[in-house]
Amino acid sequence: MPARRASLISSVPLLIGFVLLFIAAVSTAFLAHQQQEIDTRIRHTFQVNDTLERIQTLTTDAESGQRGYLLTNRLAYLDPYNLARRALPQELDTLQSELGGSSTPELTDLRAAAAEKLAELQSTIDLRAANNPAAALAIVNNDSGRRLMDRIHKTLAALHSAQEHLLENRSVEAAQLNASRSTLLLGSVLLVIVLGIGTLLDNRRRVTALQLANNRLQAEATVRRAAETQVRQLQKMEAVGQLTGGIAHDFNNMLAIIVGSLDLARRRLTAGDTGGTGRYITNASEGAQRAAVLTSRLLAFSRKQALEPKVFDANKLVGGMSELLRSTIGEQIQIETVLAGGLWRTFADPAQVETALLNLAVNARDAMPDGGKLTIETANTYLDERYAAAHNEVAVGQYVMVSATDTGAGMAPDVVERAFEPFFSTKGSGRGTGLGLSQVFGFIKQSNGHVKIYSEPGEGTTVKIYLPRYVGAASAFEAEGASSEIPNGHLDEIVLVVEDDPIVKRMSIEALRELGYTVIHAQTPAEALQKFDAHPQIALLFSDIIMPEMTGRELAERLTALRPGLKVLFTTGYTQNAIVHNGIVDPGTAFLPKPFTLDQLARKVRAVIDGKE
């Protein structure tokens, strides 16, 4: 408000200047009009003087013509007289009109004198025409004609003097108006110059003030950005603290199970008592599996897990999960599937889609402790520009939608806002890690999809997963149930294990030998090349990826160049490497992520050797 008031106050002189300039312009126009009127009156005075001179000329010429005729008796001398008789009445009428139209004493006397003079001239002309020149000369010599001419000249002189006086006054008035007009024009020019300078100075002042204000705003913006950066850093550190705290909490629980169980098993075995050791080993194994699942979920949330996407039909995938879902959520919850006809295919990792649906089902079960209904639905949908603009990282286009809707307690808006945060949970202690929805979120985003939660307290929750539509050739993927038997190998099937970590290498060797394979091992790629040359019957290369000297990918390329039919299976615990790009395993590459169980190792090795993968 003060700045606006100051701006208005600073504009007052400029406004006053423009008002004065307007007044000067109007005054100049008025003076110009007055000047035109005076010029018109001056021209009128000159016209009156011209008329007076013509009247005087006509009367003088008439008398001169009459004298010439009387002396010579030649009619040609009468032409000026005849012209005066015709023109003089018209000139007198013109003079009366120019003098305002009314008959003044001077004009009346002039008319009478002119008429008498013309009558006197006519009488002498008539006498001369009658051959009586003596009588005509007698009239001329009695001075009556001279007195009439003096009367006419005196009247004309008086009228002419009056017009000269008017001309003088009007000339003075015109000069005064012209001087006033010039002074006003000069003042207007000076005022325009002053206004221009004032405007320039005011504009410069305003620009300076604007620059100062802009500098202040930039400084404030810099301070605000610094504060926002500090707040974001604090929020980031808080999130990292929450994440590391959750990880430490869960890993400590799992390590407590593993360490405690193995310690108890060791004590029993040391004492020679084998009873109960199997239970302890099972507990330790379960703790390790839980740790592996936790790591997988963390990778999913951070969008770093290795995906193996395929083109598949979501209807078949949901239909194939029916029994698994029923066994997971229990009989007290009714499951209904609504599968869309003509559903588009999508391109994603089907195993991770199954895991995401399983996580949603578990969350729905926990939201309905007294039973309820879980509806899983599929549909074709299109996310338009408006929806994409309102949601971050959403691309406009066609999607396959898979949703899970429960009739549970629902969530408040603040809970929905934090639902995808890692380790955030409303289930209470011991009822979940808080990583289920964060894993779903990370996997869907890594698959270029979108996930949205719709929930209201007391009305239930709907989680919609959007996977991009796939347009192309059909895929051979079909959801297959895994066999309960672990596939074994044969002694004539030789596996070359390349692993730079001695403990991991030893575990892999023992596991493969347990499965019935013959194992040759190397700790470096150079050693692997030597042993490969010595054993041409090797059927499978089982190699870590991140190793010194060269990567597992480079080693595999050198060995397959020597033997094109060699089967290769990669393993690693770090997904951003030579065979995983943008979170997706390179096509045609067999991959087994660490950690893995004996069952997973058996099935993967068997599938690679048999050419099923």
N, C-alpha and C positions, 0 to 999 in steps of 0.2 A: 504493500500500500504506500509506504513512504517513497519508494522508487517511482511509483506511478504518479504521485503528487509532484515530485521533483521534475519528472518529465513534462507534466502539464504546465508547471510554472516556467520551465525553460522554453516552452513553445509560445508563451504569451507575447514576447517581443516580435517573434516571427509573424504571429497572427495580426498584431497591430500594424506591422509593416505592410502586410498584404492588404489590410483594410485601407491604409493610407494610399497605397498604390491604386486600389480600386477607385477611391475618391478622386485621385489625380487623373485617372483615365476618364472618369465621368466629367470632371471639370474641363479637361482638354477637349472632349467632344462638345461640351456646351459652348466653350469659347470659339471652337471652330465653326459652330452653327452661327454664333453671333457675328463672327468675322464674315461669314457668307452674306448675312443680312446687310451688314454695313457696306460691303463691296457692291451689293445690289443697289443700295441707296446712292452710292457714289456714282455708279454707272447711270442711274436715273437722273442725277444732277447734270452729268455731262450731256445726256439726251435733251434735257430742258434747255441748256445753253446752246446746243446745236439748233434747236427749234427757234430760239430767239434770234440767232445769227441768220437763219434762213429767212425769217420774217423781215429782219432789217435789210437783208440783201434784196429781197423781192420788192420792198417799197422803194429802195434807192434805185434799183434797176428800172422800175416802172417810171419813176420821175425822169431818169436819164433818157429812156426811150421816148417819152413824151416830148422832151426838149429837142431831141434829134428830129422827130417828125415835124414839130412846129418850124424848125429851121429849114428843113429840106423838103418837106411834104412827101417824103418817101415812106411807104407803108412798112418797109422792112424794119424801121426803127421802132415800130409798135409791138414787135414780138415780145420783148421783156414786159411791156405793159400788159399785153394779153395774158402772158404766163402768170403775172402777179394777180390779175383779176380771177384767174381760175384757181391758183394754188393758195393764195393768201387766206381765203376763208377756211380751207382744210387745215392749214398750218395753225391758224388761230384755234380751231377745234382741237387739234392735237395738243397745243399748249395748254388749253383748259383741262384736257384729260390728264396731262402729265402733272398739272398743278393740283390735282385732287378731284377734278370734275365740277367743282363749284365755281361760280363766276365771282372773282374778286374785284375790288374797285379798280386796281391797276389793269386787270384784263378787260374790264368793261370800257375803261377809257381808251385802251389800245384798240379795241374793236371799233369804237366810234371814230377815233382819229383816223384809223386806216380806211374806214368807209368814206369819211369826208374827203380824205386825200384822193382816193380813187374817183370820187364824184368830181372833184376839182379838176383832176387830170382829164377825165372824160369830157368835161365841158370845153376845155381848151382844144382837145382833139376834135370835137364836133365843130367848133368854130373854124378851125383850120381846114377841116374837110369841106366846110361851106364857103371857102375862099374868103374868109374874114380873118386873116392873120393878125390884123391890128387889134381886134377885140380880144383875140387869144393872148397876145402879148401883154395887153393891158391887165388881164387877169393874173398873168405870171408876175408882172411888175408891181402889183399891189401888195406883195409880201404875205398874202394869206396862205399860199402854198408852203412858204418857208416856215411859217409858224406851225402849220400842221406837221411838217417833217420834224421840227424841233420837239414838238409834243410827242410824236411817235418815238423819236430817239431817246427822249428823256424817260418815257415809260419803259422802253426796252432796257435802258441802262439801269433803272431801278430794279426791274425784274432780274436782270443779270447780276446785279450786286447782291440781291437776296440769295440767288443760287450760289454765288461765290462764297458768301458767308456760310451757307449750308455745307458747301463742299469742304471749306476749311474745318468746320466743326467735325464733319464726318471723317475727314482725313486724320484729325487728331484722335478721334475715338478709335479709328481703325489702327492707328499706330499704338495707342494704349493697349488695345486688345491683342495686337500682335506681340507687344512686349510681354504682356501677361501670359500669353500662350507660350512664348519662347521660354519665359521663366519657369512656367509650370512643366513644360517638356524637359527642361534641364533638370528641374527638381525630380521629375519622374525617373529620368535616366540615373541621376545620382542615387535615388531611392532604390532603383532596381540593382544598381551596383552594390549598395550597402546591404540590401536583402540577399543578393547572391553571396557576398562575402560572409554575411551572418549565417546563411544556410550552409555554406561550406564549413564554417567554423563549428556550427551546431552538429552537422553530420560527422565532422572529425571527432567532436566531443562524444557523440553517441557511439561512433565506431570504437573509440578508445574505451568508453564505458562498457561496450559490448565485449571487447577483447578482454578487459579486466574481469568481467563477469564470467566469460568463457574460461579464462584461466582459473578462476575460483572453482567453477564447475569441474574442470579437468582435475584440479587438485583434490577436490572433494571426491570425484570419481576414483582417482588413484588411491586415496585413503580408503574409500569404500571397497574397492577391489582388493586392497591389501587385507582389509578386515574380513572380507568374504573368503579370501584365500586362507586366512588364518582359521576362520570358522570351519571351512571345508577340511583343512588339515586336521583340526581338532576332531571333526566328525569322522574323518578317515581313521585317525588314530583310535578313536573310540570304537569304530567298527572293527578295526584290526584287533583291538584289545578284546572285544566281544568274541571275535572269531577265534583268536588264539586261546582265549579262556575256555571257549566251548570245546575246541580241539583238545586242549590239554586235559580238560575234565573227562571227556569221553575216552581219550587214549589212556589216561591214567587208570580209569576203571577197567579197560580191556587189558592193559598190562598187568594190573593187579590180579585179574583172573588167570592170565597166562603164567605169570611168574609164580603166583601162589600154587596153582595146580601142578606146574612142573616141579616146584620145590617139594610139594607133598608126595608126588610120584617118585622123586629121587630118594626121599627119606624112606619110603616103603621098600623100594628096590634095594637100597643099601642095607636095610634090616632083613632082607630076604623075604619080605612079605609082598607077594604080587597081588594080593586081594585089593581091589578098589583102584589099582593104578590105571586101569582102562577108563574109569570114570574121570579121573584127573586129567588124563590125556585128552579125552573128549572135551572137557571144559576148556582146556588150553586151546584146542583146535577151534572151538566155537568163538573164543575170544579173538583169536587171530582172524577168523572169518569176519567178525564184526568190525575189526580194524580195517580189513580190506574193503568192506562195504562203505565204511566211513570215508576212506581215501577216495573211492570211486565217486561218492556223492560230492565231495569237495571239488574234485576235478570237473564233475558235471556242472556244479554251480559256477565255477570259474571258466567254463566253456573250454576246457583243456583236455577232456577225455577223448580217447580215440574212437571215432564212430565208424561203423561199417554199414553205410546206407545202402538200401536196396529199394527197388520199385515194388510196392505191395498194395494189396487191397485192404483197407482198414476194416471193412465189414468182416472179412475172413479172419483177420487178426482178433477182433473183438469176439467173434463167435468161437474161436479156438481157446479163448481165455475163460470161458464160462465156468468150467469146473474149478479152475484155479481160483477164481474170484469167490465162488461159493465156499470153498474150503477155507479161504482167508478171512472172510468177514462173518461167517457163521450163519446158522439157519434162521436166527431171529430177524434178519434183514432180507427183505424181498429184493431180488435183482430183476430188472426189466431192461431189455435192449430194444432200442428203436433204430433200426438200420435203414438208411436211405437207399431207395432204388436208383440204379445208374450212378453209383458213387464214383467219383473220379479216383484215379490212383495217385499216390503220393510217393515221394522219394525221401526216405529217412531210415534210421537204424531201427528195424522192427523190434529188436530185443529191448532197446531203450524206450520205445513207445509202450511195450508191455510193462516195463518197470514203472513208467510214469503213470499208467492206468492203475497199476497195483498200488502205488503210493496214494493216488487219489481215492481208491477204494478203502484203503486203511484209514485215511483221514475221515472219510464218510462214516466208517464203522465207529470210530471213536467219537464222532459227533452225534451218534444215535445209540447211546448205551442201552436204551429200553426198546430197541428195535425200530424199524422204519423201512424206507424204500430207497433203493439206489437205482437211478435210471442212467444208462449209458446210451448215448445217442450219437449218430453220425449224420453228416449232412454236407452238401456242397454249398459253399458260400463265397461271397465277393466282398472284400474290404475296399471301400471307396476312398476317394481323396479326403473327404471330411473326417472319416474315421482315422485314416493314417496321420492326418495333421494333428489329431487330438491324442495320439499315442506314439510314444518314442520308439524308434527302430522298427516301425511297421511299414512294409512296402505295399503299395496298391496292387491288387491282383486277386486271382482265384485261389481259394484254399479249401482243403478238406478239413472239416471241423469234427472233432471228437470231444464230447462233453460228458461230464459226470455230475449228476444232480442228486443231492440227498435231501431228506426231510428232517434234518437235524436242527440243532439249536441256532445255527447261523452265526455270523460274525458282525461285530460293530465296525463302522468305517475305519477307525484307527487301527483295528486288528487287521482288516483287509489290506490297509496300506503297508503293513509290515510283514504280511504273510510270507513273502518270498525271501525275507532276510534269513541268513544261515543261523541256526541254533535258536531262532525265535519260535517259541511254542507256548500254547495256552493249555496244554494237556496236564501240566504238573510234573513233578519229579518222577523219573522212572518210567514215563509213558511216551517215550519217543525222543529222538535226538534234535528235532527241529530242523532237519536237513531234507525232509521229503519234498516239500514244495520248492525249496531252493534248487534241488536236483532237477525237478521238472522244469523250472524256469530256465536253468542253464542249458539243459539239453535242447529245449524248444528254440531258444535263441541261437544256439550253435547250429541248429538245423534250418535257420532262416525263417522260423515260424513265429508264432505269437501265442501268448497265454493270457487269459483274462478271468478274473474272479468276480462273480455277482453274488452278493450275500446280504441278508438283512437278519437282524436278531429275531429269532422265533419263526423265520420263514424258510430256513434251509440255505444251502449253498450250491451254486453251479460254477464249475471250473470248465472253461472252454479252451481247448487246445486247437490251434490253427496250424496245419502243416501245408506247405506250398503244393499246389497241384502239379503233377508230373504229366507232361505231354511228350509221348515218344513210344518206343517199342515196349511191348509187354515184358514183364520180368518173370523168371522161372521160380521166384521165391514162393514158397508155401510154408506156412507155420507147421512144423513137425514136432511131435513129442519126442523127447529124448529117451533112449533106451535106459533101463535101470542097470544093465550090465556094463561094466567097464571094459572097453575093447583092449585086448592085449596085443603085444607084438610077437615077433619071432626072432630067434637067434640069428637067422640069416639076414635080418634087416638091420643094417648098421647105421647108427646115428652119430654124426660128428657134432659134439657139443663145444661151442666156443663161448667162453664167459670169463671176463677178467676178474670177477669177484670170486675168491676161492670158496667161500661158504656156499654161495648161490650155485656155483658150478658143482660142488660136491652133492648138494641136494638134488640138482637136476640129473646128475649121473645116476645116483641111487634110485631116483624115481623111475627113470627110463629102464634101468636094469630090472627093477621090481616089475615093470610092465612086460618084461620078456625081450627087450631089445638089446642088441650088442652095442656098446657105447665106446666111442673113441673121443677123447677130450683134448682141448687145447686152451691155454689161457691168453694167448695173443693171436692176432690174425696171421703173423708170420709163421708161428708154430702150426696153425691150422693149415696153411698152404703146404707145409712139409708133410704133414700127416695125410692130407688129401692125395698127394702124389703117391704116397706109400700104400694107400688103401683105395684102389679104384672102384671097389664094390660098395662104397658108401651110398646109401639110399636117401638120406635126409641130412641137410645142414640145419642145426638148431642153434641160432646165434643171437647173442646180445647185439644191440645196435650201437650204443655209445661205448667205444673202446679206444684206447690209445693206438697210435700208428695209422689206423684206418677204421672207418665205420663198418658195421655189419653189412650195410648195403653195398659198400665198395667191395668187401670180401665176397659177398654173394655174386656180384657181377663178374669178378675174376674167376670164381669157381664155375659158374654156369657157362662162361666163355670156353672153359676147358671141357666141360661136360654139359651140353645143352639140356639134357633130360633131368638134371639134378633137381630134387624137390628142396624148397627152402621154407623154414618157419622162423620168423623173427620174434623176439621177446624184449621187452624193456619196461622200465617203470616210469620213464619220462616220455611224454607223448609228442613234444615238439622236436621232432628229429627228422631223419632222412626219409622215413616211409609214411609219416603222418603230416599232412599239409592242411591248414585251416580246420584242424580237428577231425579230418577224414582220412582213413587209411587209404593209401594209393590203390587203385583198382588192380586186381590180380595179385595182391600181396597177402600172404598168410601171416597173421599176427596174433600173438598170445600175450596179453598184458600181464605184468607182474603186480601183485602176487597171484599165483595160480595154485589150484588144488591138484591132487593126483588125478582126479576124475577129469578135470578140465584139460590137463596135459595129455591124458590118454586119448580123449576124444579128438583133440586138435591134431595130435601127431598122426593118429589113424586116418583122419579125414584128408590130411595133406598127402600122406604116402599113397592113399588109395585114389588120389586125384579128384576128391569131392570138393576141394577148396583151392 
